[in-house]
Amino acid sequence: MPEKSNTRAITEGAMLVGITVMLAFLNRYLPFLSLFLAIPVALVVVRHGFGFGLLAATVTTLLLFALTGISALIAAADVVIAGLALGVAHRRFLQRPSVAFLVTAAGYVVAFLFIVYVAVAIMGVSDVTPSATIDSILEMYDTMAEQMSEFGAPVSAIDTGMMRPYLMMSIPALVCLSAAGNAAISFWIFRKVLRRFRVQLADIPPFRRWRLGWTYGWGFVLGFLLVTLGGLRGIELLTRIGLNLFLVFYMVFMVQGLAVIVYYFARWQVPSGVKALLVVFGMFFGVVQLAFVATPWIGVLDAWLDFRKLEVSSDESDPDRRPQG
């Protein structure tokens, strides 16, 4: 029986290695496919264990190295590091999705740092560094602002030259947030794949019910206070720490604030057409900029005040308590 099981694992691993190599080639022309590179190896880990997953990742890397040369190391970051992290997260924490996501996100952070190291130190490519990426984003913002102003849409007067030093100080937070975004997409796709293989997964609450407890709100407040104190005292280290802490919690509570808005849209049964009109109205009348500032604060206040009363809700108007048709 173990021999039969090993044969099946090797067969599935070989098929998934082939799929990964094909995805890596297509990724040159369709960059979004990088989000799928980790999935085959992760699937091997979940179904057959870490050892077979590591073997599949190693074979994939060797094949890519033989076919594409040193550039294979960049794909290997997603295949080996992110793939193994995604697989181990779901094998060890299958019924704890929040922990599984944190492990996955950590893997993507390490994979990102490895890609930057390989690109800069080994391949001599300089335009993939965080600083080069920030310059590209600021240049893109200036271009988009000019185009939007031509259409009559209001644009916030942001001095990108003044903003750049703060973004440079925020590189650790930006790296973590970028990796977490990629991890979230791969995490979602992988859960869909696992369900196709009839793997029993713990349910994740619908987005409108996502909520962090009040203790996380202090991270947001602490970051804000450190930035303020560092600016007043002229202590750059405090500013750097506070800015990174604030930015991470700002985006976390941005998500929670959006969850609050989505919850009330569902509770009030706002039609999809009205939502679309609100988005268009917001873009052309400057409401988007206001919402970008206000939404994280809604999330922070919700952490303390529980606007949706999720912990004690028995309200029949709760969209998650209505009978499903």
WOZI-V600192 format. One line per field, one symbol per residue. psi: psi as a letter, one per 40 degrees, with the letter a starting at -180 (. if undefined). Layout:
psi: ???
This chain:
psi: dddddddddddddddddddddddddddddgdeedeededddddddddeiddddddddddddddddddeadeddddddddcddddddddddddfdegddddddddddddddddddddddddddefheeeidddddddddddddddddddddeehhhhghhddddddddddeddddddddddddddddddddddddddefhhihihiideehhiidddddddddddddddddddefhdddddddddddddddddeddddddddddddddefhiddddddddddddeeeddddddddddddddddddegdefddeheheehdeeihh.
